[in-house]
Amino acid sequence: MALHENNRVFCEKTELFSDSFYGTITKIYEHSALVKVEPDQLSKKETDKIDSFGDLVVIRFKELQLVDAAGKPMDEPEDEEPLEAAE
């Protein structure tokens, strides 16, 4: 998946959270992303799980959907430059 830092994303219910939420990617890992959950997206019970991390959660790429400012799904962004094979 071609997600990047500062992309707005939507996450359906996961094993950790019973509510879906919107957030912004703050860091990309190999198979997941660190997402800053938007304020008031999760119930108090759910936010207790992430308060110690400043509303940051690690979510697998397959659980994230790229969305625009209005929350509508977007196509994945194209990589700026195609990767070339190493010589």
PyMOL commands that place a pseudoatom at each C-alpha (Angstrom):
pseudoatom trace, name=CA, resn=MET, resi=1, chain=A, elem=C, hetatm=0, pos=[0.000, 0.000, 0.000]
pseudoatom trace, name=CA, resn=ALA, resi=2, chain=A, elem=C, hetatm=0, pos=[1.337, 3.423, -0.887]
pseudoatom trace, name=CA, resn=LEU, resi=3, chain=A, elem=C, hetatm=0, pos=[0.365, 5.411, 2.190]
pseudoatom trace, name=CA, resn=HIS, resi=4, chain=A, elem=C, hetatm=0, pos=[2.541, 8.277, 3.372]
pseudoatom trace, name=CA, resn=GLU, resi=5, chain=A, elem=C, hetatm=0, pos=[3.017, 10.425, 6.450]
pseudoatom trace, name=CA, resn=ASN, resi=6, chain=A, elem=C, hetatm=0, pos=[0.313, 13.086, 6.927]
pseudoatom trace, name=CA, resn=ASN, resi=7, chain=A, elem=C, hetatm=0, pos=[-2.273, 11.065, 4.934]
pseudoatom trace, name=CA, resn=ARG, resi=8, chain=A, elem=C, hetatm=0, pos=[-5.737, 11.099, 6.507]
pseudoatom trace, name=CA, resn=VAL, resi=9, chain=A, elem=C, hetatm=0, pos=[-7.047, 7.563, 6.994]
pseudoatom trace, name=CA, resn=PHE, resi=10, chain=A, elem=C, hetatm=0, pos=[-10.143, 5.725, 8.177]
pseudoatom trace, name=CA, resn=CYS, resi=11, chain=A, elem=C, hetatm=0, pos=[-9.955, 2.569, 10.263]
pseudoatom trace, name=CA, resn=GLU, resi=12, chain=A, elem=C, hetatm=0, pos=[-12.856, 0.142, 10.648]
pseudoatom trace, name=CA, resn=LYS, resi=13, chain=A, elem=C, hetatm=0, pos=[-13.312, -1.782, 13.869]
pseudoatom trace, name=CA, resn=THR, resi=14, chain=A, elem=C, hetatm=0, pos=[-10.150, -3.671, 14.878]
pseudoatom trace, name=CA, resn=GLU, resi=15, chain=A, elem=C, hetatm=0, pos=[-9.250, -6.239, 17.522]
pseudoatom trace, name=CA, resn=LEU, resi=16, chain=A, elem=C, hetatm=0, pos=[-8.209, -3.373, 19.811]
pseudoatom trace, name=CA, resn=PHE, resi=17, chain=A, elem=C, hetatm=0, pos=[-11.036, -0.902, 19.073]
pseudoatom trace, name=CA, resn=SER, resi=18, chain=A, elem=C, hetatm=0, pos=[-14.728, -1.686, 18.739]
pseudoatom trace, name=CA, resn=ASP, resi=19, chain=A, elem=C, hetatm=0, pos=[-15.439, 1.682, 17.045]
pseudoatom trace, name=CA, resn=SER, resi=20, chain=A, elem=C, hetatm=0, pos=[-14.183, 2.906, 13.685]
pseudoatom trace, name=CA, resn=PHE, resi=21, chain=A, elem=C, hetatm=0, pos=[-12.187, 6.150, 13.626]
pseudoatom trace, name=CA, resn=TYR, resi=22, chain=A, elem=C, hetatm=0, pos=[-10.349, 8.711, 11.496]
pseudoatom trace, name=CA, resn=GLY, resi=23, chain=A, elem=C, hetatm=0, pos=[-6.740, 9.708, 12.015]
pseudoatom trace, name=CA, resn=THR, resi=24, chain=A, elem=C, hetatm=0, pos=[-3.554, 10.993, 10.425]
pseudoatom trace, name=CA, resn=ILE, resi=25, chain=A, elem=C, hetatm=0, pos=[-0.480, 8.901, 9.705]
pseudoatom trace, name=CA, resn=THR, resi=26, chain=A, elem=C, hetatm=0, pos=[2.520, 10.156, 11.651]
pseudoatom trace, name=CA, resn=LYS, resi=27, chain=A, elem=C, hetatm=0, pos=[5.028, 7.388, 10.854]
pseudoatom trace, name=CA, resn=ILE, resi=28, chain=A, elem=C, hetatm=0, pos=[5.244, 4.496, 8.402]
pseudoatom trace, name=CA, resn=TYR, resi=29, chain=A, elem=C, hetatm=0, pos=[6.566, 1.064, 9.341]
pseudoatom trace, name=CA, resn=GLU, resi=30, chain=A, elem=C, hetatm=0, pos=[7.079, -2.034, 7.200]
pseudoatom trace, name=CA, resn=HIS, resi=31, chain=A, elem=C, hetatm=0, pos=[3.531, -3.414, 7.482]
pseudoatom trace, name=CA, resn=SER, resi=32, chain=A, elem=C, hetatm=0, pos=[1.769, -0.808, 9.607]
pseudoatom trace, name=CA, resn=ALA, resi=33, chain=A, elem=C, hetatm=0, pos=[1.484, 2.887, 10.401]
pseudoatom trace, name=CA, resn=LEU, resi=34, chain=A, elem=C, hetatm=0, pos=[1.476, 5.002, 13.532]
pseudoatom trace, name=CA, resn=VAL, resi=35, chain=A, elem=C, hetatm=0, pos=[-1.826, 6.887, 13.432]
pseudoatom trace, name=CA, resn=LYS, resi=36, chain=A, elem=C, hetatm=0, pos=[-2.821, 9.936, 15.509]
pseudoatom trace, name=CA, resn=VAL, resi=37, chain=A, elem=C, hetatm=0, pos=[-6.513, 9.440, 16.257]
pseudoatom trace, name=CA, resn=GLU, resi=38, chain=A, elem=C, hetatm=0, pos=[-8.647, 12.525, 15.656]
pseudoatom trace, name=CA, resn=PRO, resi=39, chain=A, elem=C, hetatm=0, pos=[-10.221, 14.016, 18.811]
pseudoatom trace, name=CA, resn=ASP, resi=40, chain=A, elem=C, hetatm=0, pos=[-13.575, 12.597, 19.951]
pseudoatom trace, name=CA, resn=GLN, resi=41, chain=A, elem=C, hetatm=0, pos=[-13.405, 9.653, 17.529]
pseudoatom trace, name=CA, resn=LEU, resi=42, chain=A, elem=C, hetatm=0, pos=[-13.406, 6.917, 20.162]
pseudoatom trace, name=CA, resn=SER, resi=43, chain=A, elem=C, hetatm=0, pos=[-15.493, 6.393, 23.283]
pseudoatom trace, name=CA, resn=LYS, resi=44, chain=A, elem=C, hetatm=0, pos=[-13.918, 7.104, 26.686]
pseudoatom trace, name=CA, resn=LYS, resi=45, chain=A, elem=C, hetatm=0, pos=[-13.480, 3.379, 27.296]
pseudoatom trace, name=CA, resn=GLU, resi=46, chain=A, elem=C, hetatm=0, pos=[-11.527, 3.072, 24.055]
pseudoatom trace, name=CA, resn=THR, resi=47, chain=A, elem=C, hetatm=0, pos=[-9.366, 6.157, 24.628]
pseudoatom trace, name=CA, resn=ASP, resi=48, chain=A, elem=C, hetatm=0, pos=[-8.258, 4.818, 28.014]
pseudoatom trace, name=CA, resn=LYS, resi=49, chain=A, elem=C, hetatm=0, pos=[-6.323, 2.201, 26.022]
pseudoatom trace, name=CA, resn=ILE, resi=50, chain=A, elem=C, hetatm=0, pos=[-4.286, 4.844, 24.175]
pseudoatom trace, name=CA, resn=ASP, resi=51, chain=A, elem=C, hetatm=0, pos=[-4.072, 7.832, 26.558]
pseudoatom trace, name=CA, resn=SER, resi=52, chain=A, elem=C, hetatm=0, pos=[-0.545, 6.896, 27.610]
pseudoatom trace, name=CA, resn=PHE, resi=53, chain=A, elem=C, hetatm=0, pos=[0.537, 7.119, 23.965]
pseudoatom trace, name=CA, resn=GLY, resi=54, chain=A, elem=C, hetatm=0, pos=[-0.947, 10.561, 23.272]
pseudoatom trace, name=CA, resn=ASP, resi=55, chain=A, elem=C, hetatm=0, pos=[-3.773, 9.218, 21.065]
pseudoatom trace, name=CA, resn=LEU, resi=56, chain=A, elem=C, hetatm=0, pos=[-1.297, 7.348, 18.839]
pseudoatom trace, name=CA, resn=VAL, resi=57, chain=A, elem=C, hetatm=0, pos=[-1.994, 3.792, 17.718]
pseudoatom trace, name=CA, resn=VAL, resi=58, chain=A, elem=C, hetatm=0, pos=[-0.200, 1.357, 15.437]
pseudoatom trace, name=CA, resn=ILE, resi=59, chain=A, elem=C, hetatm=0, pos=[-2.559, -0.055, 12.794]
pseudoatom trace, name=CA, resn=ARG, resi=60, chain=A, elem=C, hetatm=0, pos=[-1.842, -2.601, 10.063]
pseudoatom trace, name=CA, resn=PHE, resi=61, chain=A, elem=C, hetatm=0, pos=[-2.003, -1.227, 6.502]
pseudoatom trace, name=CA, resn=LYS, resi=62, chain=A, elem=C, hetatm=0, pos=[-4.766, -3.687, 5.577]
pseudoatom trace, name=CA, resn=GLU, resi=63, chain=A, elem=C, hetatm=0, pos=[-7.003, -2.054, 8.218]
pseudoatom trace, name=CA, resn=LEU, resi=64, chain=A, elem=C, hetatm=0, pos=[-6.533, 1.490, 6.865]
pseudoatom trace, name=CA, resn=GLN, resi=65, chain=A, elem=C, hetatm=0, pos=[-8.416, 3.285, 4.085]
pseudoatom trace, name=CA, resn=LEU, resi=66, chain=A, elem=C, hetatm=0, pos=[-7.067, 6.540, 2.615]
pseudoatom trace, name=CA, resn=VAL, resi=67, chain=A, elem=C, hetatm=0, pos=[-9.751, 9.283, 2.832]
pseudoatom trace, name=CA, resn=ASP, resi=68, chain=A, elem=C, hetatm=0, pos=[-10.085, 12.956, 1.894]
pseudoatom trace, name=CA, resn=ALA, resi=69, chain=A, elem=C, hetatm=0, pos=[-10.921, 15.828, 4.275]
pseudoatom trace, name=CA, resn=ALA, resi=70, chain=A, elem=C, hetatm=0, pos=[-14.644, 15.002, 4.001]
pseudoatom trace, name=CA, resn=GLY, resi=71, chain=A, elem=C, hetatm=0, pos=[-14.001, 11.353, 4.930]
pseudoatom trace, name=CA, resn=LYS, resi=72, chain=A, elem=C, hetatm=0, pos=[-14.687, 9.944, 1.461]
pseudoatom trace, name=CA, resn=PRO, resi=73, chain=A, elem=C, hetatm=0, pos=[-12.463, 7.059, 0.299]
pseudoatom trace, name=CA, resn=MET, resi=74, chain=A, elem=C, hetatm=0, pos=[-9.696, 7.986, -2.125]
pseudoatom trace, name=CA, resn=ASP, resi=75, chain=A, elem=C, hetatm=0, pos=[-7.544, 5.964, -4.470]
pseudoatom trace, name=CA, resn=GLU, resi=76, chain=A, elem=C, hetatm=0, pos=[-4.118, 5.169, -3.127]
pseudoatom trace, name=CA, resn=PRO, resi=77, chain=A, elem=C, hetatm=0, pos=[-1.575, 7.859, -4.050]
pseudoatom trace, name=CA, resn=GLU, resi=78, chain=A, elem=C, hetatm=0, pos=[0.844, 7.036, -6.814]
pseudoatom trace, name=CA, resn=ASP, resi=79, chain=A, elem=C, hetatm=0, pos=[4.499, 6.908, -5.849]
pseudoatom trace, name=CA, resn=GLU, resi=80, chain=A, elem=C, hetatm=0, pos=[6.214, 10.033, -7.135]
pseudoatom trace, name=CA, resn=GLU, resi=81, chain=A, elem=C, hetatm=0, pos=[9.044, 8.167, -8.834]
pseudoatom trace, name=CA, resn=PRO, resi=82, chain=A, elem=C, hetatm=0, pos=[9.044, 4.554, -9.942]
pseudoatom trace, name=CA, resn=LEU, resi=83, chain=A, elem=C, hetatm=0, pos=[11.607, 2.372, -8.182]
pseudoatom trace, name=CA, resn=GLU, resi=84, chain=A, elem=C, hetatm=0, pos=[14.473, 1.082, -10.272]
pseudoatom trace, name=CA, resn=ALA, resi=85, chain=A, elem=C, hetatm=0, pos=[16.294, -2.193, -9.803]
pseudoatom trace, name=CA, resn=ALA, resi=86, chain=A, elem=C, hetatm=0, pos=[19.712, -1.968, -8.158]
pseudoatom trace, name=CA, resn=GLU, resi=87, chain=A, elem=C, hetatm=0, pos=[22.675, -2.632, -10.400]
for i in range(1, 87): cmd.bond("trace and resi %d" % i, "trace and resi %d" % (i + 1))
show_as sticks, trace
zoom trace
